[in-house]
Amino acid sequence: MLNHHHEISQKLDEFTLLEHYHHHEMPMDTRSWLFVCGKNDHYQLMCKPSSSSSEEGNNKTIISCLITPQLSEWYKIMDDVIAIANGDIHTLFLTKSGQVFGIGNNQQGQLGAENVDLISNLIRIPVKDDVKVTSIICGSFHSMLLGSNGSVYVAGDSSFHQLGIEDQEIVTEFTKVQFPEPNTHVSLIATSYSHSVCYCENGNKVFGMGSVFEDIYGDAYCTPQLLPLFQNKFNCTLKTIQAGYRYTLFLTSENEVYLHGKFERTLYAQPIKISIPNIRNIFAGGNHYFLETLDSKFYGCGLNDDKQIPFYSETVTITPVEITPPQQFSDFRITSIAAGSYHTGVVTACGRIYTCGWNELGQLGSNTKAYSVECSPLHMDLSVQLDISRGTTAVKIFMSPSADNTFLWFRRIREKLQFFIRLFQKIQGVTARFSDIAVHTIT
């Protein structure tokens, strides 16, 4: 995870292109649009210095940059992208067809390209046996892929044994993880700064590797080890797992959430059940996390020293608190949320996008010099906001507990968009007929 006072050479600190959504027509061959901001010192945001760059001391800051025209191959896969995973200095993209693309720093081998330290243009990531990839995730300087065959492939830094490859601190190509039990079929993966977790629904088994388990079990788990978790809950399986800085969240099929590991200076050697019931989804940040309930309420917990928990005034909370906006935010109803290292992004039902938290590297896209920012909306064209609120444009925020940047991914919903186009054309036709009658009457 990035240190707060880490010096950078490049960053993106404003989603300025959001304001030009209707002034720059999307290419006819794509329905998706990607905006980025934050740390870009290794091209991990796919942006290269341009005429819009400005000098700030010895550092170069990229104020704004549209990424797609700079990558000739990007339009060909944009509509196929279903997930984005970003580490501290590299980024992965997963497509519907199960292919993985990557960009950024490769000094630790996190992109699986041998003998190349920096990859400044998007490349396809090779996977052994040409396996279709179903899930991607990045730690600070490492990557994990889950194949449709239930195998896990890893690459990058393993100095904390988080990749589970024995006697290798650097894994320069994607390597299949060997589990202690034969025919292990992994269903879910999670990773963060110094540990990784793999879950097998068949047998309800959780495997862990990395230094965080040394605090818990007295062993760093250099290779995957079976964790004594959930095996006695015969009526329960896991729906989702998410890894934060040194902790892991588990969402069960009973809509319960368990916390395991080290969180806010407290060591949870045995998973503790979070007090909030009926959880639909979980979102792990660096040292903060969010819960979404079945009745669409959102709760935040953990570190808040950079205001990363929206509308919460204390610097930390060890119990989840409901996100409740002040009275002036009457239209604030969350539909989705994302948690980064020390920052947060929120999409609301009215189509607004809010960000908050640590902003020294511009990861909030709010074009402010403040290092810590309270929850505030991004400046967007009202027509974009309307498109989001009525469902003709979907938006998803991608953040990572191991990274200091943000991806905003917009996608036009073709079916709904065509409906509104037909409706608009019908209204135009009616208006034209009334116009003809009016002209005839005047004459």
Secondary structure by P-SEA (a helix, b strand, c coil): cccccccccbbbcccccccccccccccccccbbbbbbccccccccccccccccccccccccccccccccccccccccccccccccccccbbbbbcccccccccccccccccccccccccccbbbbbbcccccccbbbbcccbbbbbccccbbbbbccccccccccccccccccbbbbbccccccccccccccccbbbbbbcccbbbbbbcccccccccccccccccccccccccccccccccccccbbbbbccccbbbbcccccccccccbbbbccccccccccccccbbbbcccbbbbbbccccccccccccccccccccccccccccccccccccccccccbbbbcccbbbbbbcccccccccccccccccccccccccaaaaaaaaaccbbbbbbbbccccbbbbbbbbcaaaaaaaaaaaaaaaaaaaaaaaaaaaaac
